[in-house]
Amino acid sequence: MIELRGVCKSFGTKRAVDHLDLTVRPGELFAFLGPNGAGKTTTIKMICGLLAPSEGAVLVGGHPAASEGARRSLGYVPDQPYLYDKLTGREFLRFVVEMYGVDKATGAARIEEMIDTFEMADFIDELCESYSQGMKQRVVFASALVHEPRVLVVDEPLVGLDPRSARIVKNMFVSQARAGATVLMSIHLLAIAEELADTIGIVDHGRMLAVGSLDELRRQAQHDGSLEDLFLKLTGNDVLRAISPIARARLERPI
């Protein structure tokens, strides 16, 4: 489970996250949405223990973020895949397994399971420096899951993936949540959020504007439209001014 209680994060005079409360429960697939600069990546880095909050508390699996208990329960996929170029994909996965202290037999079985899940057999024994963006992304996903985390946090998960790889990853999100894992994904593709998410949270200027199922968001926004319509309505007039007058009139009409 992921829990944020009154979390703030400031960089000098700029407040990137402003008294944010958030709960993502076991078995829940949560889509974290917001415009560029809304505070999503900063929030994710605090969940993963890469940044410390200026105020408030962040808990992962019941443990304070950045603690050993939180790290062991967490799998994290950043928006850009980072691998060791001079290792093969298999060697990289072995490194991750050893880092998490998984015993050798279990680790080897999990690596083979990940190779099969993400269809990596054709390239897993080649050096990572030869991989395409999509290949790197699949290895990073495998590395985030190989230790069987209870919490999975993903930042822009479909960047660089071809349609087949994207389908594999989307199926993985659903299967992880249905198996009881807590899954939080930050994503700009609203259609994917609408397709997959149990719960959607929309954040802007570091504050949660609305959270709930799509139907609950419609009630909160008092607007019976698509997720895209709701997103544009909730994130303000700066966005509305950038779109066509016809679309603006449709979004601003009273319900």
Sequence and secondary structure as in RCSB ss.txt:
>XXXX:A:sequence
MIELRGVCKSFGTKRAVDHLDLTVRPGELFAFLGPNGAGKTTTIKMICGLLAPSEGAVLVGGHPAASEGARRSLG
YVPDQPYLYDKLTGREFLRFVVEMYGVDKATGAARIEEMIDTFEMADFIDELCESYSQGMKQRVVFASALVHEPR
VLVVDEPLVGLDPRSARIVKNMFVSQARAGATVLMSIHLLAIAEELADTIGIVDHGRMLAVGSLDELRRQAQHDG
SLEDLFLKLTGNDVLRAISPIARARLERPI
>XXXX:A:secstr
 EEEEEEEEEETTEEEEEEEEEEE TT EEEEE  TTSSHHHHHHHHTTSS  SEEEEEETTEETTSHHHHHHEE
EE SS    TTSBHHHHHHHHHHHTT  HHHHHHHHHHHHHHTT TTTTTSBGGG  HHHHHHHHHHHHHTT  S
EEEEESTTTT  HHHHHHHHHHHHHHHHTT EEEEE S HHHHHHH SEEEEEETTEEEEEE HHHHHHHHT  S
 HHHHHHHHT HHHHHTS HHHHHHHHS  
